[in-house]
Amino acid sequence: MARSTCGGNLARHRPPTKARRVARMPAMQEATPLPSPSLLRHLMAMVYDALLVIALIFVASAIVLGLTFWLSGGEREVLPPVLEQGVIVVCLFGFYSAFWIKSGQTLGMQAWRIQLVSDGGGKLTLRQALMRCAGATLSLACAGLGYLWKLVDRNERYWHDYISATHLVLLPRRSRDKKPPAGD
């Protein structure tokens, strides 16, 4: 029977198992931090999300209006402004918070390969998500200065990144497995 000429035990040279590869992944990610997405990329993701949020607000407003009409016995045909504004705030904060807590990505962020991560690592908390929504509202209310801050900040962060202890990262492109053409 032929022996190995490397002089070592062959068992030590096995390729790593899936469990060993997964265990090493966080260390590899820490060594090479992901870059921050550009302001333009983030704005494009926000436009995508805005279309979804507007549709959500229409549906929620229709439901609330229907309930208001039904409960008032048909006397009220429009929502009081305070109730309409409440629906908008709940839809905005609910939409973003739910997606950020679940996966760190809204649908627009998924399309543009952007992810929201906590500065401390781990999943976002409800408090962080709500603070980010409130901070983003403040950033926009100040003539967009909180968003433009990214262009001059050395860490490339928005005001609401600092307020919520979160930041955005640009995810790498997924590699597509290329199958060889049939017949090869």
C-alpha positions as CSV (number, residue, x, y, z in Angstrom):
1,M,0.0,0.0,0.0
2,A,1.4,3.4,-0.9
3,R,2.1,5.9,1.8
4,S,1.9,9.6,1.6
5,T,5.3,11.3,0.9
6,C,4.3,14.6,2.6
7,G,5.3,13.1,6.0
8,G,2.2,14.4,7.7
9,N,-1.1,13.0,8.8
10,L,-3.6,13.2,5.9
11,A,-6.5,13.8,8.4
12,R,-5.0,17.2,9.2
13,H,-5.3,18.4,5.6
14,R,-9.0,17.8,5.1
15,P,-10.9,20.8,3.7
16,P,-12.8,22.6,6.4
17,T,-16.3,21.5,7.1
18,K,-19.3,23.8,6.6
19,A,-19.5,24.4,10.4
20,R,-15.8,25.5,10.4
21,R,-16.3,27.8,7.5
22,V,-19.4,29.4,9.1
23,A,-17.6,29.8,12.4
24,R,-14.8,31.7,10.6
25,M,-17.1,34.0,8.6
26,P,-17.6,36.8,11.2
27,A,-13.9,37.1,11.7
28,M,-13.4,37.5,7.9
29,Q,-16.1,40.1,7.8
30,E,-14.6,42.1,10.6
31,A,-11.2,42.2,8.9
32,T,-12.7,43.8,5.8
33,P,-15.5,46.2,6.7
34,L,-18.1,46.8,4.1
35,P,-18.1,50.3,2.4
36,S,-20.8,52.9,2.9
37,P,-23.3,53.3,-0.1
38,S,-23.2,56.6,-2.0
39,L,-25.8,59.2,-1.3
40,L,-27.2,58.7,-4.8
41,R,-27.6,55.0,-4.3
42,H,-29.4,55.6,-1.0
43,L,-31.7,58.2,-2.6
44,M,-32.6,55.7,-5.4
45,A,-33.5,53.1,-2.7
46,M,-35.6,55.7,-1.0
47,V,-37.5,56.5,-4.2
48,Y,-38.2,52.8,-4.6
49,D,-39.4,52.6,-1.0
50,A,-41.5,55.8,-1.4
51,L,-43.6,54.2,-4.0
52,L,-44.4,51.3,-1.7
53,V,-45.0,53.6,1.3
54,I,-47.4,55.8,-0.7
55,A,-49.4,52.7,-1.7
56,L,-49.4,51.5,1.9
57,I,-50.7,55.0,3.0
58,F,-53.5,54.9,0.4
59,V,-54.7,51.5,1.6
60,A,-54.4,52.3,5.3
61,S,-56.2,55.6,4.7
62,A,-59.0,53.9,2.8
63,I,-59.5,51.4,5.6
64,V,-59.5,54.1,8.3
65,L,-61.8,56.3,6.2
66,G,-64.2,53.3,5.7
67,L,-64.2,52.7,9.5
68,T,-64.8,56.3,10.2
69,F,-67.6,56.5,7.7
70,W,-69.2,53.4,9.1
71,L,-68.8,54.3,12.8
72,S,-70.2,57.9,12.2
73,G,-73.3,56.5,10.5
74,G,-72.3,58.0,7.1
75,E,-71.9,61.5,8.5
76,R,-68.2,61.8,8.0
77,E,-66.8,61.5,4.5
78,V,-63.3,62.8,5.0
79,L,-60.7,62.0,7.7
80,P,-59.9,64.6,10.3
81,P,-56.4,66.0,9.5
82,V,-55.0,64.7,12.8
83,L,-56.2,61.2,12.1
84,E,-54.8,61.3,8.5
85,Q,-51.4,62.5,9.8
86,G,-51.5,59.8,12.4
87,V,-52.1,57.2,9.6
88,I,-49.1,58.6,7.7
89,V,-46.8,58.5,10.7
90,V,-47.8,55.0,11.7
91,C,-47.4,53.8,8.1
92,L,-43.9,55.4,7.7
93,F,-42.5,54.3,11.0
94,G,-44.2,50.9,10.8
95,F,-42.9,50.2,7.3
96,Y,-39.3,51.1,8.0
97,S,-39.1,49.7,11.5
98,A,-40.6,46.3,10.6
99,F,-38.2,45.8,7.7
100,W,-35.1,47.1,9.6
101,I,-35.8,44.9,12.6
102,K,-36.5,41.8,10.5
103,S,-33.5,42.0,8.1
104,G,-32.0,45.4,8.1
105,Q,-33.3,46.0,4.6
106,T,-36.4,47.5,3.1
107,L,-37.4,46.3,-0.4
108,G,-35.7,49.3,-2.0
109,M,-32.5,48.7,0.1
110,Q,-32.5,45.0,-1.1
111,A,-32.8,46.1,-4.7
112,W,-29.8,48.5,-4.3
113,R,-27.7,46.1,-2.0
114,I,-27.9,48.4,1.0
115,Q,-28.2,47.1,4.6
116,L,-28.7,48.9,7.8
117,V,-26.6,47.5,10.7
118,S,-26.3,48.4,14.3
119,D,-23.0,50.0,15.4
120,G,-22.7,47.4,18.2
121,G,-23.3,44.5,15.9
122,G,-26.3,42.2,16.0
123,K,-29.9,43.0,15.0
124,L,-31.5,46.4,15.3
125,T,-33.8,47.0,18.2
126,L,-37.2,48.6,18.0
127,R,-35.8,51.6,19.8
128,Q,-33.0,52.0,17.2
129,A,-35.5,51.7,14.4
130,L,-37.8,54.3,15.9
131,M,-34.9,56.6,16.7
132,R,-33.7,56.3,13.1
133,C,-37.1,57.1,11.7
134,A,-37.4,60.2,14.0
135,G,-33.9,61.2,13.1
136,A,-34.5,60.8,9.4
137,T,-37.6,63.0,9.8
138,L,-35.5,65.6,11.5
139,S,-32.7,65.3,8.9
140,L,-35.3,65.9,6.1
141,A,-37.1,68.7,8.0
142,C,-33.9,70.7,8.2
143,A,-33.9,71.2,4.4
144,G,-32.2,67.9,4.0
145,L,-29.1,68.9,5.9
146,G,-29.0,65.7,7.8
147,Y,-28.7,63.8,4.5
148,L,-26.2,66.2,3.0
149,W,-24.1,65.8,6.2
150,K,-22.9,62.4,4.7
151,L,-20.9,64.3,2.1
152,V,-18.8,66.2,4.6
153,D,-18.7,63.6,7.5
154,R,-15.4,61.7,7.7
155,N,-17.4,58.5,8.6
156,E,-19.8,59.1,5.7
157,R,-22.8,59.0,8.1
158,Y,-26.1,60.9,8.3
159,W,-27.4,62.6,11.4
160,H,-29.9,59.8,12.0
161,D,-27.0,57.3,11.9
162,Y,-25.5,59.0,14.9
163,I,-28.9,59.4,16.6
164,S,-29.8,55.7,16.3
165,A,-26.3,54.2,16.6
166,T,-26.7,52.5,13.2
167,H,-25.1,52.9,9.8
168,L,-25.6,51.7,6.2
169,V,-23.3,49.3,4.4
170,L,-23.1,48.4,0.7
171,L,-23.4,44.7,0.3
172,P,-21.1,42.9,-2.3
173,R,-22.6,41.7,-5.5
174,R,-23.8,38.1,-5.4
175,S,-21.7,35.8,-7.6
176,R,-23.9,33.9,-10.0
177,D,-22.9,30.4,-10.6
178,K,-22.3,30.0,-14.3
179,K,-23.4,26.7,-15.7
180,P,-21.4,25.3,-18.6
181,P,-23.2,25.3,-21.9
182,A,-25.1,22.1,-22.8
183,G,-23.0,19.6,-24.8
184,D,-19.6,20.4,-23.1
